[in-house]
């Protein structure tokens, strides 16, 4: 069974689908078993019980992706830019370095489109470019979660990743203080 993702995919929906598939498989549903066995032949022998990770893999493969992380990344990349900005800022300010780095690597326009994201990313060039375009952005609150850009420059943990980012963070803070 192969089914394409809808035009507006939702990760929460996909997670629920995977849980429902696992529940049906464990309950002995023949259709669910056929789906599992088609994607994961190792489960035919019955050596190991199916896990949520297995159900997620089945669903991802049915959607045309080799893995759940690839499906998840695809869905996340399709989210509207303002949502991605909020997720990046939250990740950067909550010490979720890997998530912040992954989001930024996938979409560098986050820092070009949002002074708050540029501050959280410790990107002095993006901060300078934004302020040159719009000096009033300096005091604008972040639309979805509030707070002025300086808050994100100070709250971000990105500076802990490297000396270059630490220096960038200091430059950002100095530029905002001018």
Secondary structure, 3 states (H helix, E strand, C coil): CCCCCCCCCCHHHHHHHHHHHHHHHHCCCHHHHHHHHHHCHHHCCCCCCCCHHHHHHHHHHHCCCCCHHHHHHHHHHCCCHHHHHHHHHHHHHCCCHHHHHHHHHHCCHHHHHCHHHHHHCCCHHHHHHHHHHCHHHHHCCCCCCCCCHHHHHHHCCHHHHCHHHHHHHHHHHHHHHC
